[in-house]
Amino acid sequence: MAKIVTVQEAVDLIPEGASIMFGGFMGCGNAHKIIDALAKSGKGGFTMICNDASMPGGPLGEEYYGVAKLIHNKQVRKLITTHVGLNPEVAEQSNAGELELVLIPQGSLAEMIRAGGAGLGGIITPTGVGTIVEDSNHVHCKIEIDGRQYLIEKPIRADVAIISGYQVDRGGNIWYKGTTRNFNMCMATAADLVIVEADHLVECGDIVPENVVTSGVFVDYIVDGGEA
């Protein structure tokens, strides 16, 4: 059963230089309280794997929304993501040689993470054939099947996944509200250590079985976001 910890205890579990997956899409579905504490921790050298780099301002006037805080603080050494256009600091740091940027098509990134969680050797996709994607380190090789060319892309795993769930029971079972499931669902399967921030921590049985999207077997630690 997952262990319930404080925000600070969760941050203490994350080592310097760790590779970290962050669920979320432009901040929607980010584990905001854990990210805030990590941004204040002084730790860095992270490899950050996420859909995007969020944006400097949030919907309620927040400064450096979600994972953008970590970029702003220069705590990220390498960023593996799908788009960064709404966060100009990524381009600034990348051009200055302060941040290694790896851009992967969004669908490919999701499938590569899914493959990492499922223990697969990679994915086969036509996306990126004939482009600079072919020369990326995450591409194993190019093959031809029935006259069509494909790339074999390597699976992605991380040391830590920091995800968010709308309802999380004390066993770690998660229900995501609406589009907040985004990358949280696949990332929960693809890291050695999984920490979920619960918008609402509930008792076991409060989430009906057919609504459980991520099973508690994947979750190591829970942060009660309502109490943090």
C-alpha contacts under 8 A as a table, 3 or more apart, distances in Angstrom:
res1	aa1	res2	aa2	distance
1	M	170	R	7.66
1	M	171	G	5.12
1	M	172	G	6.97
1	M	216	G	7.17
1	M	217	V	7.42
1	M	220	D	7.61
2	A	170	R	6.99
2	A	171	G	5.62
2	A	172	G	5.50
2	A	216	G	7.01
2	A	217	V	7.98
2	A	219	V	5.93
2	A	220	D	4.78
2	A	221	Y	5.06
2	A	222	I	6.53
3	K	220	D	6.45
3	K	221	Y	4.80
3	K	222	I	6.07
4	I	170	R	7.60
4	I	221	Y	5.72
4	I	222	I	4.65
4	I	223	V	5.90
4	I	224	D	7.40
5	V	9	E	5.85
5	V	10	A	6.34
5	V	221	Y	6.60
5	V	222	I	6.03
5	V	223	V	5.41
5	V	224	D	7.69
6	T	9	E	5.09
6	T	10	A	6.22
6	T	223	V	5.70
6	T	224	D	7.28
6	T	228	A	6.78
7	V	10	A	5.11
7	V	11	V	6.36
7	V	33	K	7.14
7	V	34	I	5.77
7	V	37	A	6.99
7	V	223	V	6.03
7	V	228	A	6.31
8	Q	11	V	5.08
8	Q	12	D	6.16
8	Q	34	I	7.97
8	Q	37	A	6.86
9	E	12	D	4.98
9	E	13	L	6.52
10	A	13	L	5.28
10	A	14	I	7.10
10	A	34	I	7.41
10	A	195	I	7.26
10	A	221	Y	7.60
10	A	223	V	7.32
11	V	14	I	5.41
11	V	34	I	6.97
11	V	37	A	6.89
11	V	38	L	5.87
11	V	41	S	7.63
12	D	15	P	7.36
14	I	18	A	6.87
14	I	160	V	7.27
15	P	18	A	5.57
15	P	43	K	7.73
16	E	43	K	5.50
16	E	44	G	5.68
16	E	45	G	6.37
16	E	46	F	6.95
17	G	43	K	7.82
17	G	44	G	5.92
17	G	45	G	4.30
17	G	46	F	4.48
17	G	47	T	6.98
18	A	45	G	7.28
18	A	46	F	5.18
18	A	47	T	6.35
18	A	159	D	6.12
18	A	160	V	7.24
19	S	46	F	5.69
19	S	47	T	4.40
19	S	48	M	6.00
19	S	49	I	7.44
19	S	158	A	5.18
19	S	159	D	5.21
19	S	160	V	6.40
20	I	46	F	6.98
20	I	47	T	6.09
20	I	48	M	5.12
20	I	49	I	6.01
20	I	158	A	5.66
20	I	159	D	6.05
20	I	160	V	4.75
20	I	161	A	5.55
20	I	162	I	7.15
21	M	48	M	6.03
21	M	49	I	4.59
21	M	50	C	5.83
21	M	158	A	6.32
21	M	160	V	6.23
21	M	161	A	4.50
21	M	162	I	6.11
21	M	187	M	6.58
21	M	191	A	7.69
22	F	30	N	6.84
22	F	31	A	7.82
22	F	48	M	7.30
22	F	49	I	6.30
22	F	50	C	5.22
22	F	67	V	7.91
22	F	161	A	6.01
22	F	162	I	5.09
22	F	163	I	6.02
22	F	183	F	7.94
22	F	184	N	7.47
22	F	187	M	7.70
23	G	29	G	6.21
23	G	30	N	5.62
23	G	31	A	7.51
23	G	50	C	6.40
23	G	51	N	7.63
23	G	161	A	7.69
23	G	162	I	6.53
23	G	163	I	4.95
23	G	164	S	6.91
23	G	182	N	7.13
23	G	183	F	4.91
23	G	184	N	4.28
23	G	185	M	7.95
23	G	187	M	6.78
24	G	27	G	5.50
24	G	28	C	5.19
24	G	29	G	4.16
24	G	30	N	4.54
24	G	31	A	7.96
24	G	50	C	7.29
24	G	51	N	6.89
24	G	163	I	7.72
24	G	180	T	6.70
24	G	181	R	7.76
24	G	182	N	6.26
24	G	183	F	5.94
24	G	184	N	6.51
25	F	28	C	5.06
25	F	29	G	6.48
25	F	30	N	7.44
25	F	51	N	6.01
25	F	52	D	6.68
25	F	54	S	7.44
25	F	180	T	7.75
25	F	182	N	6.79
25	F	183	F	7.52
26	M	51	N	7.80
26	M	52	D	6.35
26	M	53	A	7.21
26	M	54	S	4.46
26	M	55	M	7.00
26	M	66	G	7.92
27	G	30	N	5.16
27	G	54	S	5.73
27	G	65	Y	6.54
27	G	66	G	5.21
27	G	67	V	7.28
28	C	179	T	7.78
28	C	180	T	5.86
29	G	163	I	7.53
29	G	164	S	5.81
29	G	165	G	7.53
29	G	179	T	7.80
29	G	180	T	4.39
29	G	181	R	6.79
29	G	182	N	7.35
29	G	184	N	7.35
30	N	35	I	7.96
30	N	66	G	6.26
30	N	67	V	7.71
30	N	163	I	6.59
30	N	164	S	5.98
31	A	34	I	5.70
31	A	35	I	6.18
31	A	66	G	7.73
31	A	162	I	6.68
31	A	163	I	5.70
31	A	164	S	4.88
31	A	196	V	7.47
31	A	197	E	5.60
32	H	35	I	5.09
32	H	36	D	6.01
32	H	66	G	5.74
33	K	36	D	5.04
33	K	37	A	6.29
33	K	197	E	7.80
33	K	225	G	6.87
33	K	228	A	7.30
34	I	37	A	5.18
34	I	38	L	6.09
34	I	162	I	7.94
34	I	197	E	7.26
35	I	38	L	4.97
35	I	39	A	6.02
35	I	66	G	6.60
35	I	67	V	6.63
35	I	69	K	7.86
35	I	70	L	7.85
36	D	39	A	5.13
36	D	40	K	6.55
36	D	66	G	7.57
36	D	69	K	7.48
37	A	40	K	5.16
37	A	41	S	6.19
38	L	41	S	4.96
38	L	42	G	7.57
38	L	43	K	7.29
38	L	70	L	7.93
39	A	42	G	6.90
39	A	43	K	7.81
39	A	69	K	6.21
39	A	70	L	5.56
39	A	73	N	7.14
39	A	75	Q	7.75
42	G	75	Q	7.88
43	K	75	Q	6.74
44	G	74	K	7.48
44	G	75	Q	4.06
44	G	76	V	6.12
44	G	77	R	7.58
45	G	75	Q	5.66
45	G	76	V	5.40
45	G	77	R	4.87
45	G	78	K	7.85
46	F	75	Q	6.28
46	F	76	V	4.64
46	F	77	R	5.39
46	F	78	K	6.62
47	T	76	V	6.03
47	T	77	R	5.83
47	T	78	K	4.60
47	T	79	L	5.84
47	T	80	I	7.46
48	M	76	V	6.45
48	M	77	R	7.93
48	M	78	K	6.23
48	M	79	L	4.91
48	M	80	I	6.12
49	I	79	L	6.13
49	I	80	I	4.77
49	I	81	T	5.95
50	C	53	A	7.38
50	C	79	L	7.93
50	C	80	I	6.55
50	C	81	T	5.24
50	C	82	T	7.68
50	C	183	F	7.81
51	N	81	T	5.08
51	N	82	T	5.38
51	N	83	H	7.01
51	N	106	Q	7.07
51	N	183	F	7.34
52	D	81	T	5.43
52	D	82	T	5.83
52	D	83	H	5.23
52	D	84	V	5.64
53	A	67	V	6.12
53	A	68	A	5.62
53	A	71	I	7.48
53	A	81	T	7.56
53	A	83	H	7.36
53	A	84	V	5.52
53	A	86	L	7.71
53	A	87	N	6.27
53	A	90	V	7.54
54	S	65	Y	6.39
54	S	66	G	6.39
54	S	67	V	6.07
54	S	68	A	5.33
54	S	84	V	7.48
54	S	86	L	6.81
54	S	87	N	6.37
55	M	58	G	7.02
55	M	64	Y	6.26
55	M	65	Y	5.84
55	M	66	G	7.88
55	M	68	A	5.79
55	M	86	L	5.37
55	M	87	N	4.73
56	P	63	E	5.92
56	P	64	Y	4.10
56	P	65	Y	5.86
56	P	68	A	6.28
56	P	86	L	7.85
56	P	87	N	6.17
57	G	61	G	6.03
57	G	62	E	5.41
57	G	63	E	4.85
57	G	64	Y	5.27
57	G	65	Y	5.52
58	G	61	G	5.19
58	G	62	E	4.55
58	G	63	E	6.40
58	G	64	Y	6.92
58	G	65	Y	4.90
59	P	62	E	6.89
62	E	65	Y	5.92
64	Y	67	V	7.67
64	Y	68	A	5.03
64	Y	69	K	4.94
64	Y	72	H	7.32
65	Y	68	A	5.48
65	Y	69	K	6.42
66	G	69	K	6.19
67	V	70	L	5.43
67	V	71	I	6.82
68	A	71	I	5.06
68	A	72	H	6.08
68	A	87	N	7.41
69	K	72	H	5.08
69	K	73	N	6.17
70	L	73	N	5.16
70	L	74	K	6.22
70	L	75	Q	5.35
70	L	76	V	6.38
71	I	74	K	5.07
71	I	75	Q	6.21
71	I	76	V	5.91
71	I	89	E	7.24
71	I	90	V	7.05
72	H	75	Q	7.75
72	H	89	E	6.85
74	K	77	R	7.45
74	K	98	E	7.96
76	V	79	L	6.81
76	V	99	L	6.95
77	R	98	E	7.09
77	R	99	L	5.20
77	R	100	E	6.27
78	K	99	L	5.65
78	K	100	E	4.52
78	K	101	L	5.95
78	K	102	V	7.62
79	L	99	L	7.21
79	L	100	E	6.17
79	L	101	L	5.00
79	L	102	V	6.03
80	I	101	L	6.29
80	I	102	V	4.73
80	I	103	L	6.07
80	I	104	I	7.26
81	T	84	V	7.68
81	T	101	L	7.89
81	T	102	V	6.38
81	T	103	L	5.27
81	T	104	I	6.04
81	T	106	Q	7.82
81	T	109	L	7.62
82	T	103	L	5.22
82	T	104	I	5.04
82	T	105	P	5.49
82	T	106	Q	5.11
82	T	109	L	7.35
83	H	103	L	6.81
84	V	87	N	5.64
84	V	88	P	7.54
84	V	90	V	6.71
84	V	91	A	7.96
85	G	88	P	6.64
87	N	90	V	6.00
87	N	91	A	7.84
88	P	91	A	5.52
88	P	92	E	6.46
89	E	92	E	4.90
89	E	93	Q	6.03
90	V	93	Q	5.33
90	V	94	S	5.96
90	V	99	L	7.53
91	A	94	S	5.03
91	A	95	N	5.91
92	E	95	N	5.32
92	E	96	A	6.20
93	Q	96	A	5.00
93	Q	97	G	6.25
93	Q	98	E	5.04
93	Q	99	L	5.39
94	S	97	G	5.16
94	S	98	E	5.75
94	S	99	L	4.66
94	S	100	E	6.09
94	S	101	L	6.49
95	N	98	E	7.59
96	A	99	L	7.68
97	G	100	E	7.16
104	I	108	S	6.67
104	I	109	L	5.97
104	I	133	V	7.82
105	P	108	S	5.29
105	P	109	L	6.19
105	P	127	T	7.64
105	P	128	G	7.97
106	Q	109	L	5.20
106	Q	110	A	6.37
107	G	110	A	5.21
107	G	111	E	6.26
108	S	111	E	5.13
108	S	112	M	5.97
108	S	125	T	7.55
108	S	127	T	7.57
109	L	112	M	5.05
109	L	113	I	6.19
110	A	113	I	5.29
110	A	114	R	6.17
110	A	183	F	7.10
110	A	186	C	7.33
111	E	114	R	4.85
111	E	115	A	6.02
111	E	123	I	6.91
112	M	115	A	5.02
112	M	116	G	6.21
112	M	122	G	6.60
112	M	123	I	6.39
112	M	153	E	7.04
112	M	154	K	6.55
112	M	155	P	4.54
112	M	156	I	5.45
113	I	116	G	4.95
113	I	117	G	6.27
113	I	155	P	6.06
113	I	156	I	4.91
113	I	157	R	6.43
113	I	186	C	6.46
113	I	187	M	6.51
113	I	190	A	6.30
114	R	117	G	5.12
114	R	118	A	6.15
114	R	155	P	7.70
114	R	156	I	7.98
114	R	186	C	5.49
114	R	187	M	7.45
114	R	189	T	7.49
114	R	190	A	7.08
115	A	118	A	5.02
115	A	119	G	6.02
115	A	120	L	4.93
115	A	121	G	7.08
115	A	122	G	5.96
115	A	123	I	6.86
115	A	155	P	5.27
115	A	156	I	7.18
116	G	119	G	5.33
116	G	120	L	6.19
116	G	121	G	7.81
116	G	122	G	7.63
116	G	155	P	4.61
116	G	156	I	4.94
116	G	157	R	5.27
116	G	189	T	7.85
116	G	190	A	5.44
117	G	120	L	7.75
117	G	157	R	7.06
117	G	186	C	7.20
117	G	187	M	7.51
117	G	188	A	7.98
117	G	189	T	4.56
117	G	190	A	3.93
117	G	191	A	7.44
118	A	189	T	7.43
118	A	190	A	7.70
120	L	123	I	7.89
120	L	155	P	7.02
121	G	154	K	6.68
121	G	155	P	6.34
122	G	152	I	6.37
122	G	153	E	5.40
122	G	154	K	4.47
122	G	155	P	4.75
123	I	151	L	8.00
123	I	152	I	5.54
123	I	153	E	5.28
123	I	154	K	6.68
123	I	155	P	7.13
124	I	150	Y	6.17
124	I	151	L	5.64
124	I	152	I	4.63
124	I	153	E	6.44
125	T	150	Y	5.24
125	T	151	L	5.39
125	T	152	I	6.63
125	T	153	E	7.65
126	P	129	V	5.74
126	P	149	Q	6.41
126	P	150	Y	4.37
126	P	151	L	5.99
127	T	150	Y	7.51
127	T	151	L	7.43
128	G	131	T	5.38
128	G	132	I	7.35
128	G	133	V	5.22
128	G	134	E	6.45
128	G	151	L	7.42
129	V	133	V	7.16
129	V	134	E	6.29
129	V	149	Q	7.02
129	V	150	Y	6.46
129	V	151	L	6.57
130	G	133	V	7.86
130	G	134	E	6.92
131	T	134	E	6.03
132	I	135	D	5.63
132	I	136	S	7.21
133	V	136	S	5.31
133	V	139	V	7.64
134	E	139	V	6.38
134	E	141	C	7.82
134	E	142	K	7.64
134	E	151	L	7.31
135	D	139	V	7.09
136	S	139	V	5.57
137	N	140	H	7.44
138	H	153	E	5.80
138	H	154	K	5.49
139	V	151	L	6.68
139	V	152	I	5.96
139	V	153	E	4.43
139	V	154	K	6.07
140	H	151	L	7.44
140	H	152	I	5.46
140	H	153	E	5.61
140	H	154	K	6.22
141	C	151	L	5.93
141	C	152	I	5.50
141	C	153	E	7.52
142	K	149	Q	6.85
142	K	150	Y	5.63
142	K	151	L	4.49
142	K	152	I	6.15
143	I	149	Q	5.66
143	I	150	Y	5.35
143	I	151	L	6.30
143	I	152	I	7.38
144	E	147	G	5.95
144	E	148	R	5.32
144	E	149	Q	4.34
144	E	150	Y	6.03
145	I	148	R	5.33
145	I	149	Q	6.41
145	I	150	Y	7.45
156	I	190	A	7.38
157	R	190	A	5.01
157	R	191	A	5.52
158	A	161	A	6.85
158	A	190	A	6.54
158	A	191	A	4.66
158	A	192	D	6.65
159	D	191	A	5.37
159	D	192	D	5.11
159	D	193	L	6.19
160	V	191	A	5.22
160	V	192	D	5.90
160	V	193	L	4.67
160	V	194	V	5.77
160	V	195	I	7.61
161	A	187	M	6.23
161	A	188	A	6.36
161	A	190	A	7.58
161	A	191	A	5.55
161	A	192	D	7.81
161	A	193	L	6.28
161	A	194	V	4.79
161	A	195	I	6.22
162	I	194	V	6.21
162	I	195	I	5.09
162	I	196	V	5.96
162	I	197	E	7.68
163	I	184	N	5.37
163	I	187	M	7.59
163	I	188	A	7.10
163	I	194	V	7.57
163	I	195	I	6.31
163	I	196	V	4.79
163	I	197	E	6.30
164	S	176	Y	8.00
164	S	180	T	7.94
164	S	184	N	6.69
164	S	196	V	5.20
164	S	197	E	4.71
164	S	198	A	6.04
164	S	199	D	7.44
165	G	168	V	6.12
165	G	174	I	5.84
165	G	175	W	6.07
165	G	176	Y	5.11
165	G	177	K	7.56
165	G	180	T	7.67
165	G	181	R	7.57
165	G	196	V	6.72
165	G	197	E	6.29
165	G	198	A	5.13
165	G	199	D	6.19
165	G	200	H	7.94
166	Y	174	I	7.45
166	Y	175	W	6.04
166	Y	176	Y	5.07
166	Y	177	K	5.68
166	Y	198	A	5.93
166	Y	199	D	4.76
166	Y	200	H	5.89
167	Q	174	I	5.85
167	Q	175	W	5.20
167	Q	176	Y	6.71
167	Q	198	A	6.08
167	Q	199	D	6.18
167	Q	200	H	4.86
167	Q	201	L	5.99
167	Q	202	V	6.66
167	Q	207	I	7.62
168	V	171	G	7.89
168	V	172	G	5.85
168	V	173	N	5.55
168	V	174	I	4.58
168	V	175	W	6.47
168	V	198	A	5.50
168	V	199	D	7.67
168	V	200	H	6.34
168	V	201	L	5.10
168	V	202	V	5.99
169	D	172	G	5.39
169	D	173	N	5.50
169	D	174	I	6.82
169	D	201	L	5.62
169	D	202	V	4.55
169	D	203	E	5.07
169	D	204	C	5.14
169	D	205	G	7.68
169	D	206	D	7.23
169	D	207	I	7.22
170	R	173	N	7.45
170	R	201	L	6.99
170	R	202	V	6.52
170	R	203	E	5.72
170	R	204	C	5.79
170	R	222	I	7.92
171	G	204	C	6.30
171	G	216	G	5.53
172	G	215	S	6.89
172	G	216	G	3.92
172	G	217	V	7.27
172	G	218	F	7.88
172	G	219	V	5.64
172	G	220	D	7.70
172	G	221	Y	7.67
172	G	222	I	6.85
173	N	207	I	7.98
173	N	212	V	6.16
173	N	213	V	7.60
173	N	214	T	5.86
173	N	215	S	4.75
173	N	216	G	4.12
173	N	217	V	7.83
173	N	219	V	7.83
174	I	212	V	5.61
174	I	213	V	5.90
174	I	214	T	5.11
174	I	215	S	6.56
174	I	216	G	7.10
175	W	207	I	7.37
175	W	211	N	6.19
175	W	212	V	5.29
175	W	213	V	5.54
175	W	214	T	7.05
176	Y	179	T	7.75
176	Y	180	T	5.96
176	Y	181	R	5.09
176	Y	213	V	7.17
177	K	180	T	5.76
177	K	181	R	6.80
178	G	181	R	6.75
179	T	182	N	5.84
180	T	184	N	7.55
181	R	184	N	5.36
181	R	185	M	5.79
182	N	185	M	6.63
183	F	186	C	5.71
183	F	187	M	6.05
184	N	187	M	5.26
184	N	188	A	6.14
185	M	188	A	5.56
185	M	189	T	7.49
185	M	213	V	7.29
185	M	214	T	6.32
186	C	189	T	5.67
186	C	190	A	6.90
187	M	190	A	5.16
187	M	191	A	6.89
188	A	191	A	6.73
188	A	194	V	6.23
188	A	214	T	7.36
188	A	218	F	6.25
188	A	219	V	7.12
189	T	218	F	6.09
191	A	194	V	6.27
193	L	219	V	7.70
193	L	220	D	6.31
194	V	218	F	6.99
194	V	219	V	5.17
194	V	220	D	5.30
194	V	221	Y	6.54
195	I	219	V	6.37
195	I	220	D	6.05
195	I	221	Y	4.77
195	I	222	I	5.77
195	I	223	V	7.38
196	V	219	V	7.06
196	V	221	Y	6.42
196	V	222	I	5.01
196	V	223	V	6.19
197	E	222	I	5.93
197	E	223	V	4.70
197	E	224	D	6.09
197	E	225	G	5.58
198	A	201	L	5.61
198	A	222	I	6.91
198	A	223	V	6.07
198	A	224	D	5.15
198	A	225	G	5.07
198	A	226	G	7.23
199	D	224	D	6.94
199	D	225	G	5.11
199	D	226	G	5.77
200	H	224	D	7.05
200	H	225	G	6.96
200	H	226	G	6.14
201	L	224	D	5.94
201	L	225	G	7.85
201	L	226	G	7.52
202	V	206	D	6.31
202	V	207	I	7.94
203	E	206	D	5.60
204	C	207	I	7.12
205	G	208	V	6.31
205	G	209	P	7.85
207	I	211	N	6.39
207	I	212	V	6.68
208	V	211	N	5.51
208	V	212	V	6.91
209	P	212	V	5.41
210	E	213	V	8.00
212	V	215	S	6.49
214	T	218	F	7.33
215	S	218	F	6.07
215	S	219	V	7.59
216	G	219	V	5.18
217	V	220	D	7.88
219	V	222	I	7.58
223	V	228	A	7.43
224	D	227	E	5.47
224	D	228	A	6.02
225	G	228	A	5.04
